[in-house]
Amino acid sequence: MRFEQFSTGSSFLHRADPRSKLLASGLLSLVIALSQHLRTACVGLLLAVLLTAAAQLPWARVLRRLLVVNSFNVFLLLMLPLTYGGGTALRVAGFDLSRAGLALAVLITVKSNAVILLFISLLATSSVARLGQGLHQLRLSPRLCLLLLFSYRYLGLIHEEYLRLHRAAELRCFQTTTNLHTYRTYGHLLGMVIVRSWNRAARVQQAMALRGFAGVFHCLDEAVFRRSDIVLLAGLLLAGLGLMVVEISFS
């Protein structure tokens, strides 16, 4: 498992304070998600594309992330026009397609792509450690911040443990098929991953308690809210207000 593929870079979004990006992404994603008009969603998508271009991210990796989201959107584009009632019908190849269902599927597709691009350009350009620090400085619950940091730290290790167990099973001539033996083997494998994860968590807790851990991570690199961060936050908040104005004007 590879994390933080977009966190290294030299753009101004990479250098920006995570607090400004957290606040801006929260507002913009909320406005786009609640919009009911396609024009508002398209303006939000355009803004997200511009931010992604400003972050100087490799478009091949970005498009691979979007393929995961749009694989579900393709299902909506196929099913909603056939199942969504109301409105006039559009007859294509002998099928009666709902115009309202098609419009809703397109709206969901545009909004989901806009929100994902916003998160990639604003949040993925910071490391998980900096995001956790920013959430802590924004007075989010310290336990949630610790949960985020520990999850990031140990998900990769748990995945490596799963790969070791799976490799050991393959060395013993295990082959994945659709039979009861395969299901039983994967059940045992999952149980061993859970047991080993629990044991590792207990050891980590004991080690941290012996080192005097009191529930707070002390960061050696304290983030400073610079003037450029204020300008970025103000600009993105104004963009969010602009999206709200566009949404209200079409209501």
N, C-alpha and C positions, 0 to 999 in steps of 0.2 A: 504494500500500500504506500502510495506517495502523496504527501500533503504539501501544501504551500508551493505549488508549481508557479503561481503568479506573484508570489510575495517578493521576489528579487527583481529589482529594476531601478532605473534612474529617473523615472518620470516624477512630476510634482505630486502625483497621487500616491506614489510609493513613499515619498518623503513627508506627506501630510500627517498630522496628528490623528490617531485612530478615533478620538472622541468626535472630531468634526465629521469624519466619514460615517461613524455609527449613527449620529443624529440625522445627518442628511439622508442616508440610505433608508433609515426608518420612516422618515416623512415621505420621501419620494415613492417608496414601495407601497406605502399605505394609500397615497393619493391614486397611484396607478391601479392598485388592486380594487379600489372602490369605485373607479370610474365606470360609467355605464354607456359611454359613447365611444365609437371607434376612433374618431378624430383625436380625442384626448389620449387614448392608448397609443395611437400612432406618433403623436408628439412626444409622449414618454419614451417610446421605443427609439425615436430619433435622438433624444437626449442621452439615452443609455448607450447607443452606438457611438456618439461623439465622446462620451466619457471613456469608453473602452478604447477608442482610437487615441485619446489623450494619454491613457495609461501605457501605451506602446506595448500592448500584449501580443503574443503570437496568435494570429487569427486561426491557425490550424487547430491549436489546443482549445481555443474558445469555441470554435464550431463543433468540436467533438463533445464539449459539454452541452451545447445546445441540441445536439442530436438525441441525447438522452431525454431531454424534456419534450422535444417534438415527436418522439416516438409515441408518447401518450397523446399529444395533440392530434396526431394523424388518426388515432382511434376516435377522438371526439369529432373530427371533421367527417368521418365516415358514419358515425352512429347518430349524432344529434340531428342532422337533417332528416333522418329516417324515423326517428322516434319522438322528436319535439313537436308538439301539437300547436295549433293556433296559426292564424295568418294564412296568406295565400300560398299555394303549392307551386313548386317548380318541377315540371316533368322532364326527367333526364333518363334516357335509355329504358323507358318503361316504368321508372320508379317515380313516385310522388315525393319530392323533397320539400321540406318545410323551409321557407325563406327565413323565418325567425330562428329556426334551429341552426341554419347555416351561418347567419349573422352572429349568433351567440358563440358558435365554435370558432369563428374567425376572431371575435373579440377576446376570447379566452387565450387563443394562440398568441395574439399580439401582446397581451398583458403579461403572460408568463415569460415570453422571451425578453420583454423589457425589464421585468423584475430580476430575472437571472443575470442579465447583462449588468444591471445596476450593482448587484451583489458581487459580481466578478470584478468590476472596475473599482468599486469603493471598498469592499471588505477583503476580497482575496488579495489585494495589493499590500495588505499588512499581514505580518505573521500572527499566528494564533496567540502567542505570548503577548504581543502588543495589543491585540484585541481584548484579551483578558484584562490587561492592565487598564485599557481605556474604559472597559465596563466597570471595573472597580473604582476608577476615578469619577465615573458618572453616578456613583453611589448605588450601583446595582448590588443585590444581595451577595455578600462575600462567598457564601456557600455555592451559589450558582457559578460565580467566577472560578472557584476552585474545581467545581465539577467539569467546567469547560476545559480547564488546563489539564486536569488528570485524564479526562477522556481522550484528549489529543495525544497525551504522552503515552497512554497504554493501549490504545486501539491498534496501533501498529505492532506492538509486542504480542498482543493476543492473536493478531492475524498471522504473525510469524510462528507462533505456537501451533496454530491450526495447520499451517503448511508443513511443519515438522511431523505432526501426527499423520497427516494425509500422505506424506512421503514415506513414512514408516509402513503404513498400510499397503502402499503400492509395492514396496520392496518385498512384502509378503504375498505378492501376486494378487492383490485385491484389484478388481476391475469394476467400474461403475456400470451397472445394468439395472433393469427394471424388475428386480425380484426382492423377495423378503430379506435375503442376506444383505443386500446393499442397503436397504432401509435400516436394518438392525445395526449395521456397521456405522452408518452415519449418525445414528442415535447415540451409540457408544462414543463416537468421536466428539460429538457436540457436548456430551456429558463430561468427557475428559477435559475439553477446553474450559468449561465452566468451573470444574474443580480446580484446575491449575490456575485459572484467573483468580479464584477466591484465595488460594494459598499465596499467590504473589501479592495480592492486595493486603493480606494479613502481615506478610513480611515487610512490605513497604510502610504500613502503618506503624509497626513496631520500630522500624529504623528511624522514621521521622519523629516519633515520640522520644526516642533516645537522644535525638539531636535538638530537642527543645522546640519542636514545631508547635506553634500556637494558633494555627489557622490563617496565617497571613504570609504571603510571599513578598519578600523585600526585593524590589527591582533595583538593580545597579544603574540602569539607564532610565532615569525619570524623564517622561515626555514633557516637553515645554510647548505651551500653546502660543504659537508665533502669530505675527500679523498676517502672514500668508494663509494660515489656517482659518483665521477669522474671515478673510476675504473669500476663501473657498466655501466655508459654511454659509456665509451670507448669500453668495451667488447661487448655491444649490437650494437654499431655502426660498429665494426669490423665484427660482425655477419651479419649485413645488407650488408656490402661490400662483404662478402663471398657469400651471396645469389646472389648478382649482378654478381659476377664472375661465379657462377654456371649457371646462366641464359645465360650469354654471351657465355660460353663454349659450350652450346647446341644449339646456334643459327646457 
